[in-house]
Amino acid sequence: MLNRITLPVTPFAQNCSLVWCSATNKAALIDPGGEAERLLAAIEERGLLLESILLTHGHLDHVGATGELAAGTGVPVIGPQREDAFWIDMLEQQVQMFGFPPVAPFSPDRWLEDGDTVRVGEETLMVYHCPGHTPGHLVFVHQTQRLAFVGDVLFQGAIGRTDFPRGNHQQLIDAITRTLLPLGDDIVFVPGHGSESSFGEERLNNPFLR
């Protein structure tokens, strides 16, 4: 079983997810945007072994603690898709743009592509490339538990912004309607910000998808 808790971090209240395999206690952090010490404390408190950092995309509020965590723990950074490399290369400029404190640089150890899988202990997450908010944005899906980690693609009642460099509104709508929603109405998703919802709920009620 894949266990999880949501840990909002940074002034942007970005939903970092700590996920772990109940059989092995091996864990991953999805989108550690900041507050590295707090995230490490949450891992230690539960007696978990961090084995990777998974990134949906390269925006600062989703990756800000990655360099510090990777340097401190030695775990690999996995994701996003390679088209987001320019965002990661621009971390210093992002810090200035958003008024964040300085962050440690990093380079992903493994870029991901649509159709890849990543392991958390004995559990498997499917990888879906969902561009539009950023060109290299990924979504992680645990098929058995009908659970998705969607970053800033989809929110409860909203969708991701597309006014950043290389954002594309039509690509985003296509990613949601052609890639995510067909996976099933019953899938619950953890967005990058705000409350959880389900694909079915958003298909029926999200005004941006009508």
C-alpha positions as CSV (number, residue, x, y, z in Angstrom):
1,M,0.0,0.0,0.0
2,L,1.1,3.6,-0.7
3,N,0.6,5.8,2.3
4,R,0.7,9.6,2.0
5,I,0.5,12.9,3.8
6,T,0.3,16.4,2.4
7,L,2.7,19.0,3.8
8,P,1.9,22.5,2.5
9,V,5.2,24.5,2.2
10,T,6.3,28.0,1.3
11,P,4.2,31.2,1.3
12,F,2.5,29.8,-1.8
13,A,1.1,26.9,0.4
14,Q,2.4,24.3,-2.2
15,N,1.3,20.8,-1.5
16,C,4.4,18.7,-1.0
17,S,3.4,15.0,-0.7
18,L,5.3,12.5,1.4
19,V,4.5,9.1,0.1
20,W,5.8,5.7,1.4
21,C,5.4,2.0,0.9
22,S,3.8,0.3,3.8
23,A,5.7,-2.9,3.2
24,T,9.2,-1.4,3.2
25,N,8.9,2.1,4.8
26,K,10.8,3.5,1.8
27,A,9.6,7.0,0.9
28,A,9.6,9.7,-1.7
29,L,8.9,13.4,-1.6
30,I,6.9,14.8,-4.4
31,D,7.5,18.5,-5.1
32,P,9.5,19.6,-2.1
33,G,9.1,23.3,-2.6
34,G,10.7,24.5,0.6
35,E,11.1,24.0,4.3
36,A,13.6,21.1,4.0
37,E,14.1,20.7,7.8
38,R,10.3,20.3,8.3
39,L,10.1,17.7,5.5
40,L,13.0,15.7,7.0
41,A,11.4,15.9,10.4
42,A,8.2,14.4,9.0
43,I,10.2,11.5,7.5
44,E,12.1,10.9,10.7
45,E,9.0,11.1,12.8
46,R,7.5,8.2,10.9
47,G,10.6,6.1,10.8
48,L,10.8,6.2,7.0
49,L,13.8,5.9,4.6
50,L,13.8,8.5,1.9
51,E,14.8,7.0,-1.4
52,S,14.0,9.6,-4.0
53,I,12.7,13.1,-4.8
54,L,10.0,13.2,-7.5
55,L,9.3,16.5,-9.4
56,T,6.2,17.3,-11.4
57,H,7.7,20.5,-12.9
58,G,10.4,23.1,-12.5
59,H,8.7,26.0,-10.8
60,L,10.4,27.3,-7.7
61,D,7.5,26.7,-5.3
62,H,7.7,23.0,-6.3
63,V,11.4,22.4,-6.3
64,G,12.9,25.0,-3.9
65,A,14.1,22.5,-1.3
66,T,15.3,19.9,-3.8
67,G,19.0,20.9,-4.0
68,E,19.3,21.0,-0.2
69,L,17.5,17.7,0.3
70,A,19.5,15.9,-2.4
71,A,22.8,17.2,-1.1
72,G,22.0,16.3,2.5
73,T,20.5,12.8,1.9
74,G,22.2,11.7,-1.3
75,V,18.9,10.5,-2.8
76,P,18.3,10.9,-6.6
77,V,16.1,13.6,-8.1
78,I,13.7,12.1,-10.6
79,G,11.7,14.2,-13.1
80,P,10.4,16.3,-14.5
81,Q,10.4,15.9,-18.3
82,R,13.4,17.4,-20.0
83,E,11.5,20.3,-21.5
84,D,11.4,21.9,-18.0
85,A,15.2,22.0,-17.8
86,F,15.2,25.7,-18.5
87,W,13.1,26.4,-15.4
88,I,15.5,24.5,-13.2
89,D,18.5,26.3,-14.9
90,M,16.7,29.6,-14.0
91,L,16.3,28.9,-10.2
92,E,18.3,32.0,-9.3
93,Q,16.1,34.2,-11.5
94,Q,13.0,32.5,-10.1
95,V,14.2,33.3,-6.6
96,Q,14.4,37.0,-7.6
97,M,11.1,36.9,-9.5
98,F,9.1,35.5,-6.6
99,G,11.0,37.0,-3.7
100,F,12.1,33.7,-2.2
101,P,15.3,33.2,-0.1
102,P,18.2,31.7,-2.1
103,V,18.0,28.0,-2.9
104,A,20.6,25.4,-3.6
105,P,21.0,24.5,-7.3
106,F,20.5,20.9,-8.6
107,S,20.2,18.8,-11.7
108,P,17.8,15.9,-12.0
109,D,19.5,12.5,-12.0
110,R,16.8,11.1,-14.2
111,W,14.5,12.9,-16.6
112,L,11.1,11.2,-17.1
113,E,9.0,10.6,-20.2
114,D,5.4,9.7,-20.8
115,G,4.8,6.0,-20.1
116,D,7.7,5.7,-17.6
117,T,7.3,4.3,-14.1
118,V,8.9,5.1,-10.8
119,R,9.1,3.0,-7.8
120,V,8.5,3.9,-4.1
121,G,9.5,0.8,-2.3
122,E,7.3,-2.0,-3.8
123,E,4.8,0.5,-5.1
124,T,4.7,1.8,-8.7
125,L,3.7,5.2,-10.0
126,M,2.8,5.7,-13.7
127,V,4.2,8.8,-15.4
128,Y,2.1,11.0,-17.7
129,H,3.5,13.9,-19.6
130,C,0.9,16.8,-19.2
131,P,2.3,20.0,-20.8
132,G,0.6,23.4,-20.8
133,H,1.4,24.9,-17.4
134,T,5.0,24.2,-18.2
135,P,6.3,22.2,-21.2
136,G,7.8,19.4,-19.2
137,H,5.1,19.0,-16.6
138,L,4.4,15.4,-15.3
139,V,1.6,13.7,-13.4
140,F,2.2,10.6,-11.2
141,V,-0.6,8.1,-10.9
142,H,-0.9,5.1,-8.6
143,Q,-3.3,3.0,-10.6
144,T,-4.3,0.4,-7.9
145,Q,-5.2,3.0,-5.3
146,R,-6.8,5.4,-7.9
147,L,-4.6,8.3,-6.8
148,A,-2.9,11.0,-8.8
149,F,-0.4,13.7,-8.0
150,V,-1.1,16.4,-10.6
151,G,1.1,19.3,-9.7
152,D,-0.3,22.5,-11.2
153,V,-2.2,20.9,-14.1
154,L,-5.6,20.7,-12.4
155,F,-7.2,22.1,-9.2
156,Q,-10.5,21.9,-7.5
157,G,-12.6,24.2,-9.7
158,A,-9.6,25.6,-11.7
159,I,-6.7,24.7,-14.0
160,G,-3.0,25.7,-14.0
161,R,-1.8,29.1,-15.2
162,T,-0.5,29.3,-18.8
163,D,0.9,32.8,-18.8
164,F,4.4,31.8,-17.8
165,P,7.2,31.3,-20.4
166,R,6.3,28.4,-22.7
167,G,2.9,27.9,-21.2
168,N,0.2,26.9,-23.6
169,H,-3.5,27.0,-22.7
170,Q,-4.7,24.5,-25.4
171,Q,-2.0,22.0,-24.5
172,L,-3.1,22.2,-20.9
173,I,-6.8,21.6,-21.8
174,D,-5.8,18.7,-24.0
175,A,-3.6,17.2,-21.3
176,I,-6.5,17.3,-18.9
177,T,-9.3,16.1,-21.2
178,R,-7.3,13.6,-23.3
179,T,-4.8,12.2,-20.8
180,L,-6.1,12.6,-17.2
181,L,-9.9,12.5,-17.3
182,P,-10.0,9.2,-19.4
183,L,-8.1,7.5,-16.6
184,G,-11.3,7.4,-14.6
185,D,-13.8,9.5,-12.7
186,D,-12.9,7.7,-9.4
187,I,-9.3,8.9,-9.3
188,V,-8.7,11.2,-6.4
189,F,-5.9,13.8,-7.1
190,V,-3.6,15.9,-5.0
191,P,-3.1,19.3,-6.7
192,G,-0.1,21.5,-6.3
193,H,-2.2,23.9,-4.2
194,G,-5.5,23.7,-2.4
195,S,-7.9,20.9,-1.7
196,E,-8.1,17.4,-3.2
197,S,-10.7,16.5,-5.7
198,S,-11.5,13.8,-8.2
199,F,-11.3,13.6,-11.9
200,G,-15.1,12.9,-12.0
201,E,-15.9,15.9,-9.9
202,E,-13.8,18.2,-12.1
203,R,-15.2,16.7,-15.3
204,L,-18.7,17.6,-14.2
205,N,-18.2,20.9,-12.3
206,N,-14.9,22.5,-13.3
207,P,-15.9,25.7,-15.3
208,F,-12.6,25.6,-17.3
209,L,-13.4,22.2,-18.7
210,R,-16.8,23.0,-20.2
